[in-house]
Amino acid sequence: MAQDIFESSDTIRTSQPLRHAQSVALDGPLPLESGGVLPGVTVAFETYGRLNAGGDNAILVCHAISGDSHVARHDDADEPGWWDILIGPGKPVDTNRFFVVCPNLLGGCRGTTGPGSINPATGKPYGPDFPTITIGDMVEVERRLLDHLGIGRLIAVIGGSVGGHQTLTWATRHPDRLRGAVALATSPRLTSQALAFDVVGRNAIRRDPHFYGGQYYDQPHGPTVGLALARMIGHITYLSPEAMNQKFEGDRLHPRQEAIEFEKTFSVGTYLGHQGTKFVERFDANSYVALSFAMDLFDLGGTPERLVENFRAARCRWLVLSFSSDWLFPPAQSRDIVGALIRNNAPASYCEIKSACGHDAFLLPDDFDHYGEMIRAFIQNLAPAPRAPNPGPDEPPGPTSIFHERRLDYDRIIELIPPDASVLDLGCGTGQLLARLKPNGRGRLVGIELDEEKILGALQHDLDVIQADLNEGLRAFADQQFDCVVLSQTLQAVKDVEGVIAEMLRVGATCIVSFPNLAFHKLRRILGEEGRAPRAYGWLRDKWYDTADIRFLSITDFEDFCAEKKFHIQQRIALNTEAGTEIKEDANRDADLAIFVLRHDKKCRA
Amino acid sequence: MAQDIFESSDTIRTSQPLRHAQSVALDGPLPLESGGVLPGVTVAFETYGRLNAGGDNAILVCHAISGDSHVARHDDADEPGWWDILIGPGKPVDTNRFFVVCPNLLGGCRGTTGPGSINPATGKPYGPDFPTITIGDMVEVERRLLDHLGIGRLIAVIGGSVGGHQTLTWATRHPDRLRGAVALATSPRLTSQALAFDVVGRNAIRRDPHFYGGQYYDQPHGPTVGLALARMIGHITYLSPEAMNQKFEGDRLHPRQEAIEFEKTFSVGTYLGHQGTKFVERFDANSYVALSFAMDLFDLGGTPERLVENFRAARCRWLVLSFSSDWLFPPAQSRDIVGALIRNNAPASYCEIKSACGHDAFLLPDDFDHYGEMIRAFIQNLAPAPRAPNPGPDEPPGPTSIFHERRLDYDRIIELIPPDASVLDLGCGTGQLLARLKPNGRGRLVGIELDEEKILGALQHDLDVIQADLNEGLRAFADQQFDCVVLSQTLQAVKDVEGVIAEMLRVGATCIVSFPNLAFHKLRRILGEEGRAPRAYGWLRDKWYDTADIRFLSITDFEDFCAEKKFHIQQRIALNTEAGTEIKEDANRDADLAIFVLRHDKKCRA
């Protein structure tokens, strides 16, 4: 059944051999979303690691437009795979534990049925008769392959770019078949700009006089110029402007001597000509058209409402990663996905990885230290391996009380939160508070954090954490989505105080806010007697010119503010953290830390 | 001599008639920078307004790659010009006052000699025999035209994109021929990314089988597919991703029915196909190749050092404008130009206009309200028209003293600055302080400001103002470039206090810093007695949660800070602005406003 790609009747003219690929003919015809039918489909794929007896340790990796099944080396002597950084023994996707499957895409030219395959009806390559295919069709082929391999529920589906489109489709169409989805550098649908580049590429191919309407397989040569042009355009979009400058600006007019039939004046032009020329040797123009068209048709929605609807069926846990310099699949599109997941109460984590590498970042080692470990932690959370006892929330803590290093406020905040309450923690750091709440109940716990390192820490604590800037609001969250929203010791670092509190009250039934009290008597004394900006040796230890704090307020200031803005205060807890006591009388003088509980109360707001 | 374009022997096959274009055959051959020679050059151009007797009221407008001489309507019945928003009676470039000349580019196809012109040596169009031309060659043709027209020193040269390249070339090659340069959406040279798109476009043209090596003029048709593809690519780069989404996302799969031979599935594809098809009707492929190659060869330097060297010769005043969403000529490139101008002590103003329109922003009315008025003010400064007395720095002032609305600190700061001193004012607003210094002497005065509206105000005060974020430092400025650097009432809104002060001391021999004193006794009392964050009714009138201030410090805090960082304090002036007195004793208690003079002193710094 499984056979070497060379023995397949489905060999593609333009493909180079994939040494380790197996191939299998799926049973029966494949009805397509476009209405057409493929009478038979062969899938070429590679596997890594071993499938366990239960068939439940598998991870599916989906490749992007010009990738293939050779995702990683099979052994040291093997050729490099395109995602060796991620997949292998001891790697984030650990092939000592997991069975990794990577199929070649339907419509491609690397062993799976595509336009260059023989059409059994004519005995000739399909060419222009190859029907329109979609990402959904590709996923259907992958699903049949998994059935064939005896794989039940996947640990995860992982993919970047068009691989991400397949991942999203898996999660929404086959919710019971995967525990987790890792979607990198992807989108709910292409931007108009990305679409535009694809259209120009396809126009270049189809209007190449050697395209012959797509039936060029028996011609001396095919639309090589058009395909090379399409690839050149694609290549520009995969790189960030920074990366291009770095690569070419030093030596702008001294191109390498390349045997190419394209303009060679500029280094960057020679590079593109080289890439285009190389690509033509290994890729079939009809496949490029078919795959890029499938990518362009992919559409999970262009409005928040449509996205929410289309992601509703998903049941898996999510890790969504974007890359800051990716302008082909810009981070805002990943945030759209995450927004829809949030609205559906799906367990999701998101981070925009700082990167100079553009769309290609997800394939490159440059930023892998961060996002590789995020994927490792995420998969570990899906399928915990026996390991040293969870270190728990024992990181060196930042100070909380203005005098103490310990987060004294956490004890009180935890008391305020009912078991099973759903909690959104704004500025969650590595998730110390949420990790302490976790054993309490079954309520949904979500952290918001800006810092990449801390997000990794929160993932390592098995938490769902969303990267966001509080000053930009909690737009992604629905009205009253959480029982409780917490802003602990973060208010004083927030620019848009009113906006953040209003958003908290919109999203949470109860809001808990803690902050240091500027009017604590020892702080008053510093200004009053020394004539200096108040400081202490705990939370307020940083100097006026390098503190992260930008707002200075007392308990009275906050109460005035709430009265002015009609924010309803339900409870106030004032602590003297140095003495370890709760202050009831004259709190604004004798407490250094305040915890306020605010209630959402529509009647109170204008 | 001047003749209608239709009568010119130089008529280009692909051009549409330009009704108002005149044309003139320049004397003698044109030696080119590439080493070649053009035996004769005809220039087609249009003019607006009247040249005065002295020949010194002219403004030269340079067009971009696919523009032409028809920059504005000649009368109400005329066809629209491509820059009607800018040029005309009463417009920012006021044709009631100025004589505007806009020539068609050398190498183009709209009347000026180009590859489609007849080669006198063969009697046939130049085609592939048209020599490589540069932006310098274009400017040389423009210079000869101005000589021919009797125009001496220009008021200004104005151009965007490749028009900007010409503007930069004018200013650096012919410094005595212009008083001012307005360079919009341009760069010292293309980014590698922009270059890459051009190369792909030229490859599409040259590899079109109907290119016939460039000699396609006697063929049934030329490289129309290649030229259309090049135009499609160009079009994508002219628009911002936001603008594309806005244009096409609502109706992604419902394209207009266009009679085009390109893919029509997607709205954006149909639009591009339409643009490409239309362009082929009016543009010559050889011209496109010649002009884009000239743009790509343009290079004023890729390092700050080379840029400084290449801009050294310039003598004019500058207005450099970039557009925030322009990714083809990104704002960072304009900042590179401005950096070189600053290093050369050239009088320059710069603003990055907030815009969603991409590279095309400079042609569109969307953001014109701001940058149009900036150009108007700049030209007014170059050639003042009789007008109502200058309103002077009488804007409603922000408060300065924590009790007063008037900028009491200015009087003292002005006393501290010697006549003829060069002054850099950080956070200059609309230039109130600089405008007051202006009558004092001849020292160079430059403002730094972030806000677009205030930059316009400063231009209207006839000042040079550079847009920059202080927290990103004063990188553009040289060590000890100014006698005096002022930071008045801005320190408390600065995030990187140490960085900004260090930069001030690097750039200025003397630094003047003023700020409100948190330890003023009335402020102490507010915290001490009321237990509230200190406020006053002047400068400190905003509440803790919505003030722009993010740093809170006393005179003592600042002195501690300077001691710790080894910043040398030369003088301290402490004012009680309520009483209008200077405080000598116990200033930290009795003064509400402090002015510090710091000196650059290498020995003091580690």
Contacts between the chains, C-beta under 8 A, distances in Angstrom:
chain1	res1	chain2	res2	distance
A	191	B	241	5.8
A	191	B	244	7.1
A	191	B	245	6.3
A	192	B	241	7.4
A	192	B	244	4.0
A	192	B	245	5.2
A	192	B	247	7.1
A	192	B	248	4.3
A	192	B	249	5.9
A	192	B	252	7.5
A	192	B	268	4.8
A	193	B	236	6.4
A	193	B	239	7.7
A	193	B	241	4.6
A	193	B	244	5.0
A	193	B	245	7.8
A	195	B	248	7.9
A	195	B	252	7.9
A	195	B	266	5.6
A	195	B	268	5.4
A	195	B	269	7.3
A	196	B	232	7.7
A	196	B	236	4.8
A	196	B	244	6.8
A	196	B	268	4.8
A	196	B	269	7.1
A	196	B	272	6.0
A	197	B	236	6.4
A	199	B	232	7.8
A	199	B	262	7.7
A	199	B	263	5.4
A	199	B	266	6.2
A	199	B	268	6.7
A	199	B	269	3.6
A	199	B	272	6.3
A	199	B	273	8.0
A	200	B	229	6.2
A	200	B	232	4.7
A	200	B	233	5.8
A	200	B	236	7.3
A	200	B	272	6.6
A	202	B	263	5.7
A	203	B	229	6.3
A	203	B	232	7.1
A	203	B	262	4.8
A	203	B	263	5.7
A	203	B	269	7.8
A	203	B	273	7.2
A	204	B	204	6.4
A	204	B	229	5.6
A	206	B	263	7.1
A	207	B	225	4.7
A	207	B	229	7.7
A	207	B	261	7.3
A	207	B	262	7.3
A	209	B	209	5.5
A	225	B	207	4.6
A	229	B	200	6.1
A	229	B	203	6.3
A	229	B	204	5.6
A	229	B	207	7.7
A	229	B	229	7.1
A	232	B	196	7.7
A	232	B	199	7.8
A	232	B	200	4.7
A	232	B	203	7.2
A	233	B	200	5.8
A	233	B	233	6.8
A	236	B	193	6.4
A	236	B	196	4.8
A	236	B	197	6.5
A	236	B	200	7.3
A	239	B	193	7.7
A	241	B	191	5.8
A	241	B	192	7.5
A	241	B	193	4.6
A	241	B	327	7.4
A	241	B	330	7.2
A	244	B	191	7.1
A	244	B	192	4.0
A	244	B	193	5.0
A	244	B	196	6.8
A	245	B	191	6.4
A	245	B	192	5.3
A	245	B	193	7.8
A	247	B	192	7.1
A	248	B	192	4.3
A	248	B	195	7.9
A	249	B	192	5.9
A	249	B	302	5.5
A	252	B	192	7.5
A	252	B	195	7.9
A	252	B	299	7.8
A	252	B	302	6.8
A	261	B	207	7.4
A	262	B	199	7.7
A	262	B	203	4.8
A	262	B	207	7.3
A	263	B	199	5.4
A	263	B	202	5.6
A	263	B	203	5.7
A	263	B	206	7.1
A	265	B	199	8.0
A	265	B	293	7.9
A	265	B	296	7.7
A	266	B	195	5.6
A	266	B	199	6.2
A	266	B	296	6.7
A	268	B	192	4.8
A	268	B	195	5.4
A	268	B	196	4.8
A	268	B	199	6.8
A	269	B	195	7.2
A	269	B	196	7.1
A	269	B	199	3.6
A	269	B	203	7.8
A	272	B	196	6.0
A	272	B	199	6.3
A	272	B	200	6.6
A	273	B	199	7.9
A	273	B	203	7.2
A	293	B	265	7.9
A	296	B	265	7.7
A	296	B	266	6.7
A	299	B	252	7.8
A	302	B	249	5.6
A	302	B	252	6.8
A	327	B	241	7.3
A	327	B	327	7.6
A	330	B	241	7.2
A	497	B	545	3.8
A	497	B	546	7.3
A	498	B	545	6.0
A	498	B	546	7.0
A	518	B	527	7.0
A	518	B	533	6.1
A	519	B	527	6.3
A	519	B	531	3.6
A	519	B	532	7.0
A	523	B	527	8.0
A	524	B	527	5.4
A	524	B	528	5.0
A	524	B	531	7.3
A	527	B	518	7.0
A	527	B	519	6.3
A	527	B	523	8.0
A	527	B	524	5.5
A	527	B	527	5.5
A	527	B	528	7.1
A	527	B	554	7.6
A	528	B	524	5.0
A	528	B	527	7.1
A	528	B	528	4.4
A	530	B	556	7.2
A	531	B	519	3.6
A	531	B	524	7.3
A	531	B	554	5.2
A	531	B	555	7.5
A	531	B	556	5.0
A	531	B	588	4.3
A	531	B	589	6.3
A	532	B	519	7.0
A	532	B	554	5.8
A	532	B	556	5.5
A	532	B	557	5.4
A	532	B	560	7.5
A	533	B	518	6.1
A	533	B	552	5.2
A	533	B	553	5.6
A	533	B	554	6.4
A	533	B	557	5.3
A	543	B	561	7.5
A	544	B	551	6.0
A	544	B	552	6.1
A	544	B	553	4.8
A	544	B	557	5.4
A	544	B	561	7.7
A	545	B	497	3.8
A	545	B	498	6.0
A	545	B	551	6.5
A	545	B	553	7.3
A	545	B	561	5.8
A	546	B	497	7.4
A	546	B	498	7.0
A	550	B	550	3.7
A	550	B	551	8.0
A	551	B	544	6.0
A	551	B	545	6.4
A	551	B	550	7.9
A	552	B	533	5.2
A	552	B	544	6.0
A	552	B	552	5.7
A	553	B	533	5.6
A	553	B	544	4.8
A	553	B	545	7.3
A	554	B	527	7.6
A	554	B	531	5.2
A	554	B	532	5.8
A	554	B	533	6.3
A	555	B	531	7.6
A	556	B	530	7.3
A	556	B	531	5.0
A	556	B	532	5.5
A	557	B	532	5.4
A	557	B	533	5.3
A	557	B	544	5.5
A	560	B	532	7.5
A	561	B	543	7.6
A	561	B	544	7.8
A	561	B	545	5.8
A	588	B	531	4.3
A	589	B	531	6.3
